[in-house]
Amino acid sequence: MPSQTRDLESQLLELPSEDRARLATKLISSLEIEADADAESAWLIEAERRLDELESGNIQGVSADTVFEKARSTLK
């Protein structure tokens, strides 16, 4: 890592947590532009496939309450 980058990193880490969080969000968002261009299309195809399975009765949905309850019990 170049020394200029290390110096900048040190300065940024001295910022208040609110400012660091805002900056982190902006930096992460800037990386999302570089995401796989086919990813959105792939997720849309997957979502449509899952909807078709639900509508055809091949699978049965699970209520949000059940999902959240299971997640909470797993995290305990």
C-alpha positions in Angstrom: 0.0 0.0 0.0 1.5 3.4 -1.0 2.4 5.7 1.9 -0.1 8.3 0.6 -2.9 5.7 1.0 -1.7 4.8 4.5 -1.6 8.4 5.5 -5.1 9.0 4.2 -6.4 5.9 5.9 -4.9 7.1 9.2 -6.6 10.4 8.9 -9.9 8.9 8.0 -9.8 6.6 11.0 -9.6 9.7 13.2 -13.0 10.9 11.9 -16.1 10.5 14.2 -17.9 7.2 13.7 -20.9 8.8 12.0 -18.6 10.4 9.3 -16.7 7.1 8.9 -20.0 5.2 8.4 -21.2 7.7 5.8 -17.9 7.5 4.0 -17.9 3.7 4.1 -21.3 3.6 2.6 -20.2 5.8 -0.3 -17.1 3.7 -0.9 -19.0 0.5 -0.9 -21.6 2.0 -3.2 -18.9 3.0 -5.6 -17.7 -0.7 -5.8 -21.2 -1.9 -6.7 -20.9 -0.3 -10.1 -18.2 -2.8 -10.9 -20.4 -5.7 -10.0 -21.1 -8.4 -12.6 -23.3 -7.0 -15.3 -25.1 -10.3 -15.6 -25.9 -10.6 -11.9 -29.1 -8.5 -12.1 -30.4 -10.6 -15.0 -29.5 -13.8 -13.3 -31.4 -12.8 -10.1 -34.4 -11.8 -12.1 -34.4 -15.2 -13.8 -34.1 -16.9 -10.4 -36.9 -14.8 -8.9 -39.2 -15.7 -11.8 -38.4 -19.4 -11.5 -39.2 -19.3 -7.8 -42.5 -17.4 -8.5 -43.4 -20.0 -11.1 -42.8 -22.8 -8.6 -45.0 -21.1 -6.0 -47.8 -20.4 -8.4 -47.7 -24.0 -9.9 -47.9 -25.5 -6.4 -44.6 -27.4 -6.8 -43.4 -25.7 -3.6 -45.1 -24.1 -0.6 -44.2 -20.8 0.8 -43.1 -20.1 4.3 -44.5 -17.1 6.2 -42.2 -14.3 7.2 -43.1 -14.9 10.9 -41.9 -18.5 10.6 -38.7 -17.4 8.9 -37.9 -14.7 11.5 -38.7 -17.0 14.4 -36.3 -19.7 13.0 -33.6 -17.0 12.4 -34.0 -15.7 16.0 -33.8 -19.1 17.5 -30.7 -20.0 15.4 -28.9 -16.8 16.5 -29.5 -17.4 20.2 
